[in-house]
Amino acid sequence: MRAQEAASDALTTLRRVVRTIHPPVLTERGLDGAVTALAASSPVPCTVAIESFRRLPAAVETAAYFAIAEALTNLAKHSCAASAQVRLRTEAELLVVEVEDDGGGGAGRFLLGAGAFPAEADPARPRPAGPCRSPW
């Protein structure tokens, strides 16, 4: 009986690891649906704009999913944003992901796929007057 319990525990652990490597929502809904689900669960109101999008290899979609999840987590924790937007599109062989918020960050925008190229920060963009108070 102990061997069966150990095997069951190992299988449960393996399933948990696999879910962190490739979330089931990507398989079920694709990157566009998975990102929409991330936005819906964000504590900062977030919209998703998808244009000229096609399915991509699983490794690309998985990397993009985790990058977007991390960006949304960071903006919720650090930006003092009242709203955010995620934009997805494919251009030729590139996946373009833009995550933007109205908070006080300053990381800029990046083009993913051909390396990271920071876009010019908008100096006219309003910044919060004081420090951001995160609930985390």
DSSP file (Angstrom, degrees, kcal/mol; ACC not computed):
  #  RESIDUE AA STRUCTURE BP1 BP2  ACC     N-H-->O    O-->H-N    N-H-->O    O-->H-N    TCO  KAPPA ALPHA  PHI   PSI    X-CA   Y-CA   Z-CA
    1    1 A M     >        0   0    0      0, 0.0     4,-2.1     0, 0.0     5,-0.2   0.000 360.0 360.0 360.0 -36.8    0.0    0.0    0.0
    2    2 A R  H  >  +     0   0    0      1,-0.2     4,-2.7     2,-0.2     5,-0.2   0.889 360.0  52.3 -64.1 -39.8    2.9    2.4    0.8
    3    3 A A  H  > S+     0   0    0      1,-0.2     4,-2.4     2,-0.2    -1,-0.2   0.894 109.2  50.1 -63.7 -39.3    4.4    2.0   -2.7
    4    4 A Q  H  > S+     0   0    0      2,-0.2     4,-2.2     1,-0.2    -2,-0.2   0.903 111.7  47.6 -66.1 -41.2    1.0    2.8   -4.3
    5    5 A E  H  X S+     0   0    0     -4,-2.1     4,-2.7     2,-0.2    -2,-0.2   0.903 112.0  50.3 -64.7 -41.8    0.7    5.9   -2.1
    6    6 A A  H  X S+     0   0    0     -4,-2.7     4,-2.5     1,-0.2    -2,-0.2   0.910 111.5  48.2 -63.2 -41.9    4.2    7.0   -3.0
    7    7 A A  H  X S+     0   0    0     -4,-2.4     4,-2.3     2,-0.2    -2,-0.2   0.899 111.6  49.9 -65.2 -40.2    3.5    6.5   -6.7
    8    8 A S  H  X S+     0   0    0     -4,-2.2     4,-2.2     2,-0.2    -2,-0.2   0.909 111.5  48.4 -64.0 -43.1    0.3    8.5   -6.4
    9    9 A D  H  X S+     0   0    0     -4,-2.7     4,-2.4     2,-0.2    -2,-0.2   0.903 111.1  50.8 -63.3 -41.7    2.1   11.3   -4.6
   10   10 A A  H  X S+     0   0    0     -4,-2.5     4,-2.6     1,-0.2    -2,-0.2   0.901 110.0  49.8 -63.7 -40.5    4.8   11.3   -7.3
   11   11 A L  H  X S+     0   0    0     -4,-2.3     4,-2.4     2,-0.2    -1,-0.2   0.896 109.8  50.8 -65.3 -40.5    2.2   11.5  -10.0
   12   12 A T  H  X S+     0   0    0     -4,-2.2     4,-2.0     2,-0.2    -2,-0.2   0.918 111.9  47.6 -61.9 -44.1    0.5   14.4   -8.3
   13   13 A T  H  X S+     0   0    0     -4,-2.4     4,-2.3     2,-0.2    -2,-0.2   0.912 110.9  51.2 -63.4 -43.7    3.8   16.2   -8.0
   14   14 A L  H  X S+     0   0    0     -4,-2.6     4,-2.6     1,-0.2    -2,-0.2   0.906 108.9  50.8 -61.4 -43.0    4.6   15.5  -11.7
   15   15 A R  H  X S+     0   0    0     -4,-2.4     4,-2.1     1,-0.2    -1,-0.2   0.902 109.6  51.1 -61.0 -41.1    1.2   16.9  -12.8
   16   16 A R  H  X S+     0   0    0     -4,-2.0     4,-1.4     2,-0.2    -2,-0.2   0.911 110.9  48.1 -62.8 -43.3    1.8   20.0  -10.8
   17   17 A V  H  X S+     0   0    0     -4,-2.3     4,-1.4     1,-0.2     3,-0.3   0.926 110.1  51.6 -63.7 -45.2    5.3   20.5  -12.4
   18   18 A V  H  X S+     0   0    0     -4,-2.6     4,-3.0     1,-0.2     3,-0.2   0.891 106.4  54.9 -60.2 -39.8    3.9   20.0  -15.9
   19   19 A R  H  < S+     0   0    0     -4,-2.1    -1,-0.2     1,-0.2    -2,-0.2   0.834 107.7  49.5 -64.1 -32.2    1.2   22.6  -15.2
   20   20 A T  H  < S+     0   0    0     -4,-1.4    -1,-0.2    -3,-0.3    -2,-0.2   0.766 114.1  45.8 -77.8 -23.6    3.8   25.2  -14.3
   21   21 A I  H  < S+     0   0    0     -4,-1.4    -2,-0.2     1,-0.3    -3,-0.2   0.897 135.1   9.4 -82.5 -43.6    5.8   24.4  -17.5
   22   22 A H  S  < S-     0   0    0     -4,-3.0    -1,-0.3    -5,-0.2    -2,-0.1  -0.822  82.5-140.6-138.6  96.3    2.8   24.4  -19.8
   23   23 A P    >>  -     0   0    0      0, 0.0     3,-1.7     0, 0.0     4,-0.8  -0.301  15.5-129.0 -59.1 136.0   -0.4   25.7  -18.3
   24   24 A P  H 3> S+     0   0    0      0, 0.0     4,-2.6     0, 0.0     3,-0.3   0.797 104.2  70.1 -56.4 -30.3   -3.5   23.7  -19.4
   25   25 A V  H 3> S+     0   0    0      1,-0.2     4,-2.8     2,-0.2     5,-0.5   0.812  93.7  57.3 -60.7 -28.5   -5.3   27.0  -20.3
   26   26 A L  H <> S+     0   0    0     -3,-1.7     4,-1.7     3,-0.2    -1,-0.2   0.918 110.3  42.3 -66.9 -42.3   -2.8   27.3  -23.2
   27   27 A T  H  < S+     0   0    0     -4,-0.8    -2,-0.2    -3,-0.3    -1,-0.2   0.913 120.5  43.1 -67.5 -42.5   -3.8   23.9  -24.7
   28   28 A E  H  < S+     0   0    0     -4,-2.6    -2,-0.2     1,-0.1    -3,-0.2   0.885 135.0  11.0 -72.9 -40.2   -7.5   24.5  -24.0
   29   29 A R  H  X S-     0   0    0     -4,-2.8     4,-1.0    -5,-0.2    -3,-0.2   0.494  96.5-126.0-121.9  -6.5   -7.8   28.1  -25.2
   30   30 A G  H  X  -     0   0    0     -4,-1.7     4,-2.6    -5,-0.5     5,-0.2  -0.082  47.2 -61.6  76.9 173.7   -4.6   29.1  -27.0
   31   31 A L  H  > S+     0   0    0      1,-0.2     4,-2.8     2,-0.2     5,-0.3   0.901 135.4  53.0 -63.3 -42.0   -2.4   32.1  -26.1
   32   32 A D  H  > S+     0   0    0      1,-0.2     4,-1.8     2,-0.2    -1,-0.2   0.924 114.1  41.9 -61.6 -44.2   -5.1   34.6  -26.9
   33   33 A G  H  X S+     0   0    0     -4,-1.0     4,-2.0     2,-0.2    -1,-0.2   0.875 114.5  51.6 -69.0 -37.7   -7.7   32.9  -24.6
   34   34 A A  H  X S+     0   0    0     -4,-2.6     4,-2.2     2,-0.2    -2,-0.2   0.896 110.7  47.8 -66.2 -40.0   -5.0   32.3  -21.9
   35   35 A V  H  X S+     0   0    0     -4,-2.8     4,-2.6     2,-0.2    -1,-0.2   0.880 109.1  53.9 -68.7 -37.3   -4.0   36.0  -21.9
   36   36 A T  H  X S+     0   0    0     -4,-1.8     4,-2.1    -5,-0.3    -1,-0.2   0.899 109.1  49.2 -61.3 -39.9   -7.7   37.0  -21.8
   37   37 A A  H  X S+     0   0    0     -4,-2.0     4,-1.4     2,-0.2    -2,-0.2   0.897 110.0  50.9 -66.3 -40.4   -8.0   34.8  -18.7
   38   38 A L  H  < S+     0   0    0     -4,-2.2     4,-0.5     1,-0.2     3,-0.4   0.935 111.1  48.3 -60.1 -45.7   -4.9   36.4  -17.1
   39   39 A A  H >< S+     0   0    0     -4,-2.6     3,-1.0     1,-0.2     7,-0.4   0.889 108.0  54.7 -62.7 -39.5   -6.3   39.8  -17.7
   40   40 A A  H 3< S+     0   0    0     -4,-2.1    -1,-0.2     1,-0.3    -2,-0.2   0.803 111.0  45.4 -65.8 -28.1   -9.7   38.9  -16.3
   41   41 A S  T 3< S+     0   0    0     -4,-1.4    -1,-0.3    -3,-0.4    -2,-0.2   0.425  87.3 114.4 -95.7   1.8   -8.0   37.7  -13.0
   42   42 A S    <   -     0   0    0     -3,-1.0     4,-0.2    -4,-0.5    31,-0.1  -0.495  66.0-139.8 -72.1 138.0   -5.7   40.8  -12.8
   43   43 A P  S    S+     0   0    0      0, 0.0    -1,-0.1     0, 0.0    -4,-0.0   0.727  93.5  68.5 -69.4 -19.4   -6.4   43.0   -9.7
   44   44 A V  S    S-     0   0    0     28,-0.1    39,-0.1    -5,-0.0    -2,-0.1  -0.885 105.9-105.4 -96.3 126.0   -5.7   46.0  -12.1
   45   45 A P        -     0   0    0      0, 0.0    39,-2.1     0, 0.0     2,-0.4  -0.289  50.5-175.4 -52.8 127.2   -8.5   46.3  -14.7
   46   46 A C  E     -a   84   0A   0     -7,-0.4     2,-0.3    37,-0.2    39,-0.2  -0.989  18.2-160.3-136.7 133.3   -7.0   45.1  -17.9
   47   47 A T  E     -a   85   0A   0     37,-2.0    39,-2.6    -2,-0.4     2,-0.4  -0.767  11.8-143.9-107.0 158.7   -8.1   44.9  -21.5
   48   48 A V  E     -a   86   0A   0     -2,-0.3     2,-0.5    37,-0.2    39,-0.2  -0.989   9.4-167.5-124.9 129.5   -6.7   42.6  -24.2
   49   49 A A  E     -a   87   0A   0     37,-3.0    39,-2.6    -2,-0.4     2,-0.5  -0.976   7.1-174.7-117.2 122.9   -6.4   43.6  -27.9
   50   50 A I  E     +a   88   0A   0     -2,-0.5     2,-0.4    37,-0.2    39,-0.2  -0.972   9.3 166.5-122.0 124.4   -5.7   40.9  -30.4
   51   51 A E  E     -a   89   0A   0     37,-2.4    39,-0.5    -2,-0.5    -2,-0.0  -0.996  63.4  -3.3-138.5 143.1   -5.0   41.7  -34.0
   52   52 A S  S    S+     0   0    0     -2,-0.4    38,-2.0    37,-0.2     2,-0.4   0.896  87.9 163.5  45.3  51.9   -3.6   39.7  -36.9
   53   53 A F        +     0   0    0     36,-0.2     2,-0.3    -3,-0.1    -1,-0.2  -0.832  18.2 175.9-108.5 137.9   -2.9   36.8  -34.5
   54   54 A R        -     0   0    0     -2,-0.4    35,-0.0     0, 0.0     0, 0.0  -0.945  40.9 -87.4-132.0 157.1   -2.2   33.2  -35.5
   55   55 A R        -     0   0    0     -2,-0.3     3,-0.1     1,-0.1   -25,-0.0  -0.312  46.2-162.1 -62.8 145.6   -1.3   30.1  -33.4
   56   56 A L        -     0   0    0      1,-0.1   -25,-0.1     2,-0.0     5,-0.1  -0.742  33.9 -65.7-124.3 169.4    2.4   29.7  -32.7
   57   57 A P    >>  -     0   0    0      0, 0.0     4,-2.3     0, 0.0     3,-0.6  -0.239  50.8-114.0 -56.6 148.5    4.6   26.8  -31.5
   58   58 A A  H 3> S+     0   0    0      1,-0.3     4,-2.6     2,-0.2     5,-0.2   0.850 115.2  55.4 -55.2 -39.3    3.9   25.7  -28.0
   59   59 A A  H 3> S+     0   0    0      2,-0.2     4,-2.1     1,-0.2    -1,-0.3   0.887 109.6  46.7 -64.1 -37.8    7.3   26.8  -26.7
   60   60 A V  H <> S+     0   0    0     -3,-0.6     4,-2.5     2,-0.2    -2,-0.2   0.934 113.8  47.1 -69.1 -46.2    6.7   30.4  -28.0
   61   61 A E  H  X S+     0   0    0     -4,-2.3     4,-2.5     1,-0.2    -2,-0.2   0.885 112.3  50.7 -63.1 -38.2    3.2   30.6  -26.6
   62   62 A T  H  X S+     0   0    0     -4,-2.6     4,-2.2    -5,-0.2     5,-0.2   0.933 111.4  47.0 -65.4 -45.8    4.4   29.2  -23.2
   63   63 A A  H  X S+     0   0    0     -4,-2.1     4,-2.1     1,-0.2    -2,-0.2   0.916 114.3  47.6 -62.1 -43.3    7.2   31.8  -23.0
   64   64 A A  H  X S+     0   0    0     -4,-2.5     4,-2.7     2,-0.2     5,-0.2   0.912 109.4  54.0 -64.3 -42.4    4.9   34.6  -24.0
   65   65 A Y  H  X S+     0   0    0     -4,-2.5     4,-2.7     1,-0.2    -2,-0.2   0.938 111.8  43.5 -56.7 -49.7    2.2   33.5  -21.5
   66   66 A F  H  X S+     0   0    0     -4,-2.2     4,-2.3     2,-0.2    -1,-0.2   0.865 112.7  52.5 -68.4 -35.1    4.7   33.5  -18.6
   67   67 A A  H  X S+     0   0    0     -4,-2.1     4,-2.3    -5,-0.2    -1,-0.2   0.924 113.0  44.5 -64.2 -43.3    6.2   36.9  -19.7
   68   68 A I  H  X S+     0   0    0     -4,-2.7     4,-2.7     2,-0.2     5,-0.2   0.908 112.0  52.3 -67.5 -41.9    2.7   38.4  -19.8
   69   69 A A  H  X S+     0   0    0     -4,-2.7     4,-2.1    -5,-0.2    -2,-0.2   0.914 111.8  46.7 -59.7 -42.3    1.8   36.9  -16.4
   70   70 A E  H  X S+     0   0    0     -4,-2.3     4,-2.8     2,-0.2    -2,-0.2   0.904 111.3  51.4 -66.8 -41.1    4.9   38.3  -14.9
   71   71 A A  H  X S+     0   0    0     -4,-2.3     4,-2.6     1,-0.2     5,-0.2   0.926 111.6  46.8 -62.2 -44.3    4.3   41.7  -16.4
   72   72 A L  H  X S+     0   0    0     -4,-2.7     4,-1.9     2,-0.2    -1,-0.2   0.884 112.8  50.0 -66.2 -37.6    0.8   41.8  -15.1
   73   73 A T  H  X S+     0   0    0     -4,-2.1     4,-1.9    -5,-0.2    -2,-0.2   0.935 112.6  47.0 -63.9 -46.1    1.9   40.7  -11.6
   74   74 A N  H  X S+     0   0    0     -4,-2.8     4,-2.7     1,-0.2     5,-0.4   0.894 111.3  49.7 -65.4 -40.2    4.7   43.4  -11.6
   75   75 A L  H  X S+     0   0    0     -4,-2.6     4,-1.6     1,-0.2     6,-0.6   0.880 110.9  50.7 -68.8 -33.7    2.4   46.2  -12.7
   76   76 A A  H  < S+     0   0    0     -4,-1.9    -1,-0.2    -5,-0.2    -2,-0.2   0.877 118.2  39.1 -66.9 -35.7   -0.2   45.2  -10.0
   77   77 A K  H  < S+     0   0    0     -4,-1.9    -2,-0.2    -5,-0.1    -1,-0.2   0.838 132.9  15.1 -81.0 -34.1    2.5   45.2   -7.4
   78   78 A H  H  < S+     0   0    0     -4,-2.7    54,-0.2    -5,-0.2    -3,-0.2   0.613 107.9  66.2-123.6 -14.7    4.6   48.2   -8.4
   79   79 A S  S  < S-     0   0    0     -4,-1.6    25,-3.1    -5,-0.4    26,-0.1   0.677  75.2-138.7 -94.1 -15.7    3.0   50.6  -10.9
   80   80 A C        +     0   0    0     -5,-0.4    -4,-0.1    23,-0.2     2,-0.1   0.802  45.9 169.6  58.8  29.0    0.1   52.1   -9.0
   81   81 A A        -     0   0    0     -6,-0.6    -1,-0.2     1,-0.1     3,-0.1  -0.405  38.0-161.3 -75.4 147.2   -1.8   51.7  -12.2
   82   82 A A  S    S+     0   0    0      1,-0.3     2,-0.3    -3,-0.1    -1,-0.1   0.615  79.2   7.3 -95.9 -19.8   -5.6   52.2  -12.5
   83   83 A S        -     0   0    0    -39,-0.1    19,-1.8     2,-0.0     2,-0.3  -0.986  62.0-166.4-157.2 161.4   -5.7   50.3  -15.8
   84   84 A A  E     -aB  46 101A   0    -39,-2.1   -37,-2.0    -2,-0.3     2,-0.4  -0.955   6.0-153.7-146.1 162.5   -3.6   48.2  -18.2
   85   85 A Q  E     -aB  47 100A   0     15,-3.0    15,-2.9    -2,-0.3     2,-0.5  -0.996   2.0-158.7-142.2 137.9   -3.8   46.8  -21.7
   86   86 A V  E     -aB  48  99A   0    -39,-2.6   -37,-3.0    -2,-0.4     2,-0.4  -0.968  12.1-167.4-112.5 130.0   -2.2   43.8  -23.3
   87   87 A R  E     -aB  49  98A   0     11,-3.0    11,-2.4    -2,-0.5     2,-0.4  -0.974   4.1-174.2-119.7 131.8   -1.8   43.8  -27.1
   88   88 A L  E     +aB  50  97A   0    -39,-2.6   -37,-2.4    -2,-0.4     2,-0.3  -0.974  15.1 146.7-123.6 136.9   -0.9   40.7  -29.1
   89   89 A R  E     -aB  51  96A   0      7,-1.8     7,-3.3    -2,-0.4     2,-0.4  -0.974  36.1-130.3-159.0 157.5   -0.2   40.4  -32.8
   90   90 A T  E     - B   0  95A   0    -38,-2.0     2,-0.5   -39,-0.5     5,-0.2  -0.933  16.5-171.7-110.6 138.0    2.0   38.4  -35.2
   91   91 A E  E >   - B   0  94A   0      3,-2.3     3,-2.8    -2,-0.4     2,-0.2  -0.963  63.9 -54.9-128.6 111.5    4.1   40.1  -37.8
   92   92 A A  T 3  S-     0   0    0     -2,-0.5     0, 0.0     1,-0.3     0, 0.0  -0.402 125.1 -16.3  54.2-117.5    5.7   37.8  -40.2
   93   93 A E  T 3  S+     0   0    0     -2,-0.2     2,-0.3    -3,-0.1    -1,-0.3   0.257 120.5  96.3 -98.9  11.8    7.6   35.3  -38.0
   94   94 A L  E <   -B   91   0A   0     -3,-2.8    -3,-2.3    20,-0.0     2,-0.6  -0.786  61.7-146.2-106.4 145.5    7.4   37.5  -34.9
   95   95 A L  E     -B   90   0A   0     17,-0.3     2,-0.6    -2,-0.3    17,-0.3  -0.951  19.0-157.9-100.8 123.3    5.1   37.6  -31.9
   96   96 A V  E     -B   89   0A   0     -7,-3.3    -7,-1.8    -2,-0.6     2,-0.5  -0.920  12.1-178.5-106.6 122.5    4.7   41.2  -30.7
   97   97 A V  E     -B   88   0A   0     -2,-0.6     2,-0.4    13,-0.3    13,-0.3  -0.983   3.0-177.2-121.7 126.9    3.5   41.5  -27.1
   98   98 A E  E     -B   87   0A   0    -11,-2.4   -11,-3.0    -2,-0.5     2,-0.5  -0.993   5.2-174.7-125.1 128.1    2.8   44.9  -25.6
   99   99 A V  E     +B   86   0A   0     -2,-0.4     2,-0.4   -13,-0.2   -13,-0.2  -0.985  15.8 173.4-120.6 120.0    1.8   45.4  -22.0
  100  100 A E  E     +B   85   0A   0    -15,-2.9   -15,-3.0    -2,-0.5     2,-0.3  -0.951   8.3 177.6-130.3 145.6    1.0   48.9  -21.1
  101  101 A D  E     -B   84   0A   0     -2,-0.4   -17,-0.2   -17,-0.3   -55,-0.0  -0.917  36.3-124.6-139.7 168.7   -0.4   50.6  -18.0
  102  102 A D  S    S+     0   0    0    -19,-1.8   -18,-0.1    -2,-0.3    -2,-0.0   0.127  76.6 106.7 -99.8  20.3   -1.2   54.1  -16.8
  103  103 A G  S    S-     0   0    0    -20,-0.2   -23,-0.2   -22,-0.1    -2,-0.1  -0.022  85.4 -90.2 -88.4-165.9    0.9   53.7  -13.6
  104  104 A G  S    S+     0   0    0    -25,-3.1   -24,-0.1   -26,-0.1    23,-0.1   0.024  79.0 117.5-100.8  26.4    4.3   55.2  -12.7
  105  105 A G        -     0   0    0    -26,-0.1   -30,-0.0     1,-0.1   -26,-0.0   0.592  44.3-162.6 -65.0-133.8    6.7   52.5  -13.9
  106  106 A G        +     0   0    0      2,-0.1    15,-0.1    15,-0.0     3,-0.1   0.362  47.8 121.9 158.3  15.3    9.2   53.4  -16.6
  107  107 A A        -     0   0    0      1,-0.2     2,-0.1     3,-0.0    14,-0.0   0.704  60.4-149.4 -72.9 -18.1   10.4   50.1  -18.0
  108  108 A G        -     0   0    0     10,-0.1     2,-0.3    14,-0.0    -1,-0.2  -0.309  27.9 -56.9  80.5-169.5    9.2   51.1  -21.5
  109  109 A R        -     0   0    0     10,-0.2    10,-1.9    -3,-0.1     2,-0.4  -0.817  47.3-157.1-112.1 153.8    8.1   48.8  -24.2
  110  110 A F        -     0   0    0     -2,-0.3     2,-0.6   -13,-0.3   -13,-0.3  -0.982  14.5-138.8-132.9 142.9    9.9   45.8  -25.7
  111  111 A L        -     0   0    0     -2,-0.4     2,-0.4     6,-0.4     6,-0.3  -0.903  26.4-156.1 -96.5 119.1    9.7   44.0  -29.0
  112  112 A L        +     0   0    0     -2,-0.6   -17,-0.3   -17,-0.3     4,-0.1  -0.803  66.0  45.5 -99.1 136.5   10.1   40.3  -28.2
  113  113 A G  S    S+     0   0    0     -2,-0.4    -1,-0.2   -19,-0.1     3,-0.1  -0.246 110.8  45.6 132.1 -45.6   11.3   37.9  -30.9
  114  114 A A  S    S-     0   0    0      1,-0.7     2,-0.2    -3,-0.2    -2,-0.1   0.004 127.8 -71.7-112.9  26.7   14.3   39.6  -32.4
  115  115 A G        -     0   0    0      2,-0.0    -1,-0.7    -5,-0.0     2,-0.5  -0.476  67.6 -64.3 104.4 176.5   15.8   40.7  -29.1
  116  116 A A        +     0   0    0     -2,-0.2    -4,-0.1    -3,-0.1    -6,-0.1  -0.907  46.7 179.0-108.6 125.0   14.6   43.3  -26.7
  117  117 A F        -     0   0    0     -2,-0.5    -6,-0.4    -6,-0.3     2,-0.2  -0.934  23.0-138.2-125.8 106.1   14.6   46.9  -27.9
  118  118 A P        -     0   0    0      0, 0.0    -8,-0.2     0, 0.0     2,-0.1  -0.420  17.1-137.7 -66.5 133.3   13.3   49.5  -25.4
  119  119 A A        -     0   0    0    -10,-1.9   -10,-0.2    -2,-0.2     2,-0.2  -0.466  37.1 -81.9 -80.7 161.1   11.0   52.1  -26.9
  120  120 A E        -     0   0    0     -2,-0.1     2,-0.2   -12,-0.1    -1,-0.1  -0.439  46.6-121.7 -64.7 132.9   11.4   55.7  -25.9
  121  121 A A        -     0   0    0     -2,-0.2    -1,-0.1   -15,-0.1     3,-0.1  -0.514  25.4-115.5 -72.7 145.2    9.6   56.4  -22.6
  122  122 A D    >   -     0   0    0     -2,-0.2     3,-1.4     1,-0.2    -1,-0.1  -0.742  22.5-164.2 -85.4 108.7    7.0   59.1  -22.9
  123  123 A P  T 3  S+     0   0    0      0, 0.0    -1,-0.2     0, 0.0    -2,-0.0   0.723  87.7  60.0 -67.4 -18.5    8.1   62.1  -20.8
  124  124 A A  T 3  S+     0   0    0      2,-0.1     3,-0.1    -3,-0.1    -2,-0.0   0.596  78.2 112.2 -82.8 -10.3    4.6   63.6  -20.9
  125  125 A R  S <  S-     0   0    0     -3,-1.4   -23,-0.0     1,-0.1     2,-0.0  -0.436  76.8-112.2 -66.5 129.6    3.1   60.5  -19.3
  126  126 A P        -     0   0    0      0, 0.0    -1,-0.1     0, 0.0    -2,-0.1  -0.334  31.4-159.8 -65.1 143.2    1.8   61.3  -15.8
  127  127 A R        -     0   0    0    -23,-0.1   -23,-0.1    -3,-0.1   -24,-0.1  -0.912  28.5 -96.1-119.6 148.4    3.6   59.7  -12.9
  128  128 A P        -     0   0    0      0, 0.0     4,-0.1     0, 0.0   -25,-0.0  -0.324  26.6-135.4 -63.2 147.7    2.3   59.2   -9.4
  129  129 A A  S    S+     0   0    0      2,-0.1    -2,-0.0     0, 0.0     0, 0.0   0.858  81.6  25.0 -72.7 -36.0    3.3   61.9   -6.9
  130  130 A G  S    S-     0   0    0      1,-0.2     2,-0.1     0, 0.0     0, 0.0  -0.542 101.2 -61.3-121.8-175.2    4.2   59.6   -4.1
  131  131 A P        -     0   0    0      0, 0.0     2,-0.3     0, 0.0    -1,-0.2  -0.355  54.6-109.2 -69.3 149.4    5.3   56.0   -3.5
  132  132 A C        -     0   0    0    -54,-0.2     2,-0.8    -4,-0.1   -52,-0.0  -0.620  23.9-145.9 -77.4 133.0    3.1   53.2   -4.6
  133  133 A R        -     0   0    0     -2,-0.3   -55,-0.1     2,-0.0    -1,-0.0  -0.883  17.6-159.7-102.4 105.9    1.4   51.3   -1.7
  134  134 A S        -     0   0    0     -2,-0.8   -57,-0.1     1,-0.1   -56,-0.1  -0.636  20.1-142.5 -88.2 140.6    1.2   47.7   -2.7
  135  135 A P              0   0    0      0, 0.0    -1,-0.1     0, 0.0   -58,-0.1   0.576 360.0 360.0 -74.9  -7.1   -1.3   45.3   -1.0
  136  136 A W              0   0    0    -59,-0.1   -59,-0.1     0, 0.0    -2,-0.0   0.444 360.0 360.0 -92.9 360.0    1.3   42.6   -1.3
